[in-house]
Amino acid sequence: QVQLVESGGGLVQAGGSLRLSCAASGRTFSSYAMGWFRQAPGKEREFVATISTSGVPTYSADSVKGRFTISRDNAKNTVYLQMNSLKPEDTAVYYCAATLVGAAFTTTTYPYWGQGTQVTVSS
């Protein structure tokens, strides 16, 4: 089992950047593929990016491709989401999630979730 805690959210102007972090407990972090998802008010939770256990490969949603980068540091039990060129439509609660299945795109594949961190992008 793994516990996840996100941090790094906040308020930023359009065009700005933020880096989200997700710290995982336990000694088996490197066994888990990790994902980032987001949920805007009134909308379903959606896939943002995922990364395999070793860090390669990674996959991103078309809506963030070229702007967001997922990475991980297995020595620090942490996964990151670097978000550049932020847009107001990126406003959402961002969640990290863990799975033993492998890099995956659907919420149902991930049994472990953090509590979320709010990202607000002003225009």
Accessible surface in RSA format (square Angstrom, percent):
REM  Atomic radii and reference values for relative SASA: ProtOr
REM  Chains: A
REM  Algorithm: Lee & Richards
REM  Probe-radius: 1.40
REM  Slices: 20
REM RES _ NUM      All-atoms   Total-Side   Main-Chain    Non-polar    All polar
REM                ABS   REL    ABS   REL    ABS   REL    ABS   REL    ABS   REL
RES GLN A   1   167.18  93.5 114.43  83.6  52.75 125.6  29.40  62.6 137.78 104.5
RES VAL A   2     6.70   4.4   1.36   1.2   5.35  12.9   1.56   1.4   5.14  13.9
RES GLN A   3   125.39  70.1 120.35  88.0   5.04  12.0  34.72  73.9  90.67  68.8
RES LEU A   4    10.90   6.1   0.32   0.2  10.57  26.6   0.32   0.2  10.57  28.5
RES VAL A   5    88.65  58.3  86.68  78.5   1.97   4.8  86.68  75.3   1.97   5.4
RES GLU A   6     7.32   4.2   0.00   0.0   7.32  17.4   0.00   0.0   7.32   6.0
RES SER A   7    60.90  51.5  56.55  75.5   4.35  10.0  41.17  87.7  19.73  27.6
RES GLY A   8    36.89  45.5   0.00   N/A  36.89  45.5  24.57  67.4  12.33  27.6
RES GLY A   9    29.50  36.4   0.00   N/A  29.50  36.4   2.62   7.2  26.88  60.2
RES GLY A  10    29.48  36.4   0.00   N/A  29.48  36.4  29.45  80.8   0.03   0.1
RES LEU A  11   134.51  74.9 101.19  72.4  33.32  83.8 101.19  71.1  33.32  89.7
RES VAL A  12    23.81  15.7  18.51  16.8   5.29  12.8  23.81  20.7   0.00   0.0
RES GLN A  13   138.88  77.7 136.08  99.5   2.80   6.7  36.82  78.4 102.06  77.4
RES ALA A  14    50.27  46.2  26.71  41.2  23.56  53.6  27.13  38.2  23.14  61.3
RES GLY A  15    55.68  68.7   0.00   N/A  55.68  68.7  29.98  82.3  25.70  57.6
RES GLY A  16    22.30  27.5   0.00   N/A  22.30  27.5  21.40  58.7   0.89   2.0
RES SER A  17    58.90  49.8  39.21  52.3  19.69  45.4  22.51  47.9  36.39  51.0
RES LEU A  18    35.24  19.6  30.21  21.6   5.02  12.6  35.24  24.7   0.00   0.0
RES ARG A  19   131.63  55.3 116.29  59.3  15.34  36.5  26.97  36.9 104.67  63.4
RES LEU A  20     0.00   0.0   0.00   0.0   0.00   0.0   0.00   0.0   0.00   0.0
RES SER A  21    25.85  21.8  25.85  34.5   0.00   0.0  13.05  27.8  12.80  17.9
RES CYS A  22     0.00   0.0   0.00   0.0   0.00   0.0   0.00   0.0   0.00   0.0
RES ALA A  23    52.40  48.2  49.80  76.8   2.60   5.9  49.80  70.1   2.60   6.9
RES ALA A  24    10.59   9.7   0.00   0.0  10.59  24.1   1.51   2.1   9.08  24.1
RES SER A  25    52.07  44.0  40.94  54.6  11.13  25.6  43.46  92.6   8.61  12.1
RES GLY A  26    39.70  49.0   0.00   N/A  39.70  49.0  26.90  73.8  12.80  28.7
RES ARG A  27   239.88 100.7 203.04 103.5  36.84  87.7  84.17 115.0 155.71  94.4
RES THR A  28    71.64  50.9  69.30  70.3   2.34   5.6  63.26  85.0   8.37  12.7
RES PHE A  29     2.19   1.1   0.77   0.5   1.42   3.7   0.77   0.5   1.42   4.1
RES SER A  30    58.24  49.2  49.83  66.5   8.41  19.4  20.52  43.7  37.72  52.8
RES SER A  31    57.33  48.4  42.90  57.3  14.43  33.2  22.10  47.1  35.23  49.4
RES TYR A  32     7.91   3.7   7.91   4.5   0.00   0.0   0.92   0.7   6.99   8.6
RES ALA A  33     0.56   0.5   0.10   0.2   0.46   1.1   0.10   0.1   0.46   1.2
RES MET A  34     0.20   0.1   0.20   0.1   0.00   0.0   0.01   0.0   0.18   0.2
RES GLY A  35     0.04   0.0   0.00   N/A   0.04   0.0   0.00   0.0   0.04   0.1
RES TRP A  36     0.03   0.0   0.03   0.0   0.00   0.0   0.03   0.0   0.00   0.0
RES PHE A  37     0.70   0.3   0.70   0.4   0.00   0.0   0.70   0.4   0.00   0.0
RES ARG A  38    15.17   6.4  15.17   7.7   0.00   0.0   2.28   3.1  12.89   7.8
RES GLN A  39    60.16  33.6  56.74  41.5   3.43   8.2  11.38  24.2  48.78  37.0
RES ALA A  40    24.19  22.2  20.22  31.2   3.97   9.0  20.75  29.2   3.43   9.1
RES PRO A  41   120.55  87.9  92.59  84.4  27.96 101.6 105.11  86.8  15.44  95.9
RES GLY A  42    92.63 114.2   0.00   N/A  92.63 114.2  45.80 125.7  46.83 104.9
RES LYS A  43   144.16  70.3 131.66  80.8  12.50  29.8  81.75  73.6  62.41  66.5
RES GLU A  44   154.10  88.5 142.27 107.6  11.83  28.2  58.98 114.1  95.11  77.7
RES ARG A  45    77.17  32.4  58.53  29.8  18.64  44.4  13.53  18.5  63.64  38.6
RES GLU A  46    80.85  46.4  76.39  57.8   4.46  10.6  30.57  59.1  50.28  41.1
RES PHE A  47    35.29  17.7  24.37  15.1  10.92  28.4  24.37  14.8  10.92  31.3
RES VAL A  48     0.26   0.2   0.12   0.1   0.14   0.3   0.26   0.2   0.00   0.0
RES ALA A  49     0.35   0.3   0.35   0.5   0.00   0.0   0.35   0.5   0.00   0.0
RES THR A  50     0.00   0.0   0.00   0.0   0.00   0.0   0.00   0.0   0.00   0.0
RES ILE A  51     2.86   1.6   2.86   2.1   0.00   0.0   2.86   2.1   0.00   0.0
RES SER A  52    16.96  14.3  16.81  22.4   0.16   0.4  16.96  36.1   0.00   0.0
RES THR A  53    52.31  37.2  50.81  51.5   1.50   3.6  23.44  31.5  28.87  43.6
RES SER A  54    88.90  75.1  54.92  73.3  33.98  78.3  50.51 107.6  38.38  53.8
RES GLY A  55    15.98  19.7   0.00   N/A  15.98  19.7   8.61  23.6   7.36  16.5
RES VAL A  56   119.90  78.9 109.34  99.0  10.56  25.5 109.45  95.1  10.45  28.3
RES PRO A  57    61.25  44.6  58.92  53.7   2.33   8.5  61.25  50.6   0.00   0.0
RES THR A  58    60.95  43.3  41.45  42.0  19.50  46.5  10.03  13.5  50.92  77.0
RES TYR A  59    96.50  45.1  90.19  51.3   6.31  16.4  63.65  47.8  32.85  40.5
RES SER A  60    26.01  22.0  14.18  18.9  11.83  27.2   3.04   6.5  22.97  32.2
RES ALA A  61    19.95  18.3  13.56  20.9   6.40  14.6  19.95  28.1   0.00   0.0
RES ASP A  62   124.45  87.2 101.34 100.9  23.10  54.6  38.62  90.9  85.83  85.6
RES SER A  63    65.95  55.7  42.25  56.4  23.70  54.6  50.32 107.1  15.64  21.9
RES VAL A  64     0.36   0.2   0.35   0.3   0.01   0.0   0.36   0.3   0.00   0.0
RES LYS A  65   125.91  61.4 105.57  64.8  20.35  48.4  68.71  61.8  57.20  60.9
RES GLY A  66    83.31 102.7   0.00   N/A  83.31 102.7  43.90 120.5  39.41  88.3
RES ARG A  67    31.51  13.2  27.11  13.8   4.40  10.5  24.85  34.0   6.65   4.0
RES PHE A  68     7.46   3.7   0.10   0.1   7.36  19.2   0.15   0.1   7.31  20.9
RES THR A  69    82.65  58.8  78.98  80.1   3.68   8.8  52.85  71.0  29.80  45.0
RES ILE A  70     8.22   4.7   1.52   1.1   6.70  16.1   1.52   1.1   6.70  18.2
RES SER A  71    48.90  41.3  47.69  63.7   1.21   2.8  33.71  71.8  15.19  21.3
RES ARG A  72    30.84  12.9   3.82   1.9  27.02  64.3   4.27   5.8  26.57  16.1
RES ASP A  73    44.44  31.1  40.22  40.0   4.22  10.0  13.66  32.2  30.78  30.7
RES ASN A  74    54.19  37.4  38.16  36.9  16.02  38.6  20.01  48.1  34.18  33.0
RES ALA A  75   102.01  93.8  56.33  86.9  45.68 103.9  68.35  96.2  33.66  89.2
RES LYS A  76   140.44  68.5 118.69  72.8  21.75  51.8  73.07  65.8  67.37  71.8
RES ASN A  77    38.99  26.9  38.98  37.7   0.00   0.0   9.30  22.4  29.69  28.7
RES THR A  78    14.09  10.0  14.09  14.3   0.00   0.0   4.74   6.4   9.35  14.1
RES VAL A  79     0.02   0.0   0.02   0.0   0.00   0.0   0.02   0.0   0.00   0.0
RES TYR A  80    29.73  13.9  29.73  16.9   0.00   0.0  16.27  12.2  13.46  16.6
RES LEU A  81     0.09   0.1   0.09   0.1   0.00   0.0   0.09   0.1   0.00   0.0
RES GLN A  82    57.73  32.3  57.62  42.1   0.11   0.3  28.68  61.1  29.05  22.0
RES MET A  83     0.00   0.0   0.00   0.0   0.00   0.0   0.00   0.0   0.00   0.0
RES ASN A  84    58.95  40.7  58.95  57.0   0.00   0.0  15.43  37.1  43.52  42.1
RES SER A  85    59.30  50.1  54.64  72.9   4.66  10.7  19.55  41.6  39.75  55.7
RES LEU A  86     2.39   1.3   0.00   0.0   2.39   6.0   0.00   0.0   2.39   6.4
RES LYS A  87    86.21  42.1  85.70  52.6   0.51   1.2  39.52  35.6  46.68  49.7
RES PRO A  88    54.82  40.0  47.58  43.4   7.24  26.3  47.95  39.6   6.87  42.7
RES GLU A  89   122.58  70.4  96.20  72.8  26.38  62.8  61.77 119.5  60.80  49.6
RES ASP A  90     0.47   0.3   0.47   0.5   0.00   0.0   0.00   0.0   0.47   0.5
RES THR A  91    36.06  25.6  32.26  32.7   3.80   9.0  30.32  40.7   5.74   8.7
RES ALA A  92     1.87   1.7   1.31   2.0   0.56   1.3   1.87   2.6   0.00   0.0
RES VAL A  93    40.82  26.9  40.66  36.8   0.15   0.4  40.66  35.3   0.15   0.4
RES TYR A  94     0.00   0.0   0.00   0.0   0.00   0.0   0.00   0.0   0.00   0.0
RES TYR A  95    31.57  14.7  31.57  18.0   0.00   0.0   7.39   5.6  24.18  29.8
RES CYS A  96     0.00   0.0   0.00   0.0   0.00   0.0   0.00   0.0   0.00   0.0
RES ALA A  97     0.00   0.0   0.00   0.0   0.00   0.0   0.00   0.0   0.00   0.0
RES ALA A  98     0.00   0.0   0.00   0.0   0.00   0.0   0.00   0.0   0.00   0.0
RES THR A  99     0.43   0.3   0.43   0.4   0.00   0.0   0.00   0.0   0.43   0.7
RES LEU A 100   115.24  64.2  86.57  61.9  28.68  72.1  87.06  61.1  28.18  75.8
RES VAL A 101   117.41  77.3  82.92  75.1  34.49  83.1  89.80  78.0  27.61  74.9
RES GLY A 102    25.80  31.8   0.00   N/A  25.80  31.8  25.53  70.1   0.27   0.6
RES ALA A 103    31.29  28.8   5.95   9.2  25.33  57.6   5.95   8.4  25.33  67.1
RES ALA A 104    11.50  10.6   9.65  14.9   1.85   4.2  11.50  16.2   0.00   0.0
RES PHE A 105   102.28  51.2  93.40  57.9   8.88  23.1  93.40  56.6   8.88  25.4
RES THR A 106    75.93  54.0  72.10  73.1   3.83   9.1  68.77  92.4   7.16  10.8
RES THR A 107    48.69  34.6  43.18  43.8   5.51  13.1  19.74  26.5  28.95  43.8
RES THR A 108   130.38  92.7  94.97  96.3  35.41  84.4  83.50 112.2  46.88  70.9
RES THR A 109    33.71  24.0  21.83  22.1  11.88  28.3  16.62  22.3  17.08  25.8
RES TYR A 110     6.34   3.0   0.00   0.0   6.34  16.5   0.05   0.0   6.29   7.8
RES PRO A 111    88.38  64.4  53.04  48.3  35.34 128.5  64.40  53.2  23.99 149.1
RES TYR A 112    55.91  26.1  52.70  30.0   3.21   8.3  24.44  18.4  31.47  38.8
RES TRP A 113    73.25  29.4  43.82  21.2  29.43  69.1  34.66  18.5  38.59  62.6
RES GLY A 114     9.89  12.2   0.00   N/A   9.89  12.2   2.27   6.2   7.61  17.0
RES GLN A 115   114.62  64.1  83.50  61.0  31.12  74.1  72.68 154.7  41.94  31.8
RES GLY A 116    11.78  14.5   0.00   N/A  11.78  14.5   0.41   1.1  11.38  25.5
RES THR A 117    18.58  13.2  12.41  12.6   6.17  14.7   7.42  10.0  11.15  16.9
RES GLN A 118    86.65  48.5  77.10  56.3   9.55  22.7  49.10 104.5  37.55  28.5
RES VAL A 119     0.00   0.0   0.00   0.0   0.00   0.0   0.00   0.0   0.00   0.0
RES THR A 120    48.99  34.8  48.99  49.7   0.00   0.0  37.01  49.7  11.97  18.1
RES VAL A 121     7.20   4.7   0.00   0.0   7.20  17.3   0.00   0.0   7.20  19.5
RES SER A 122    42.37  35.8  35.91  47.9   6.46  14.9  35.08  74.7   7.29  10.2
RES SER A 123   130.59 110.3  67.69  90.3  62.90 144.9  55.06 117.3  75.52 105.8
END  Absolute sums over single chains surface
CHAIN  1 A     6173.4       4648.9       1524.6       3370.1       2803.3
END  Absolute sums over all chains
TOTAL          6173.4       4648.9       1524.6       3370.1       2803.3
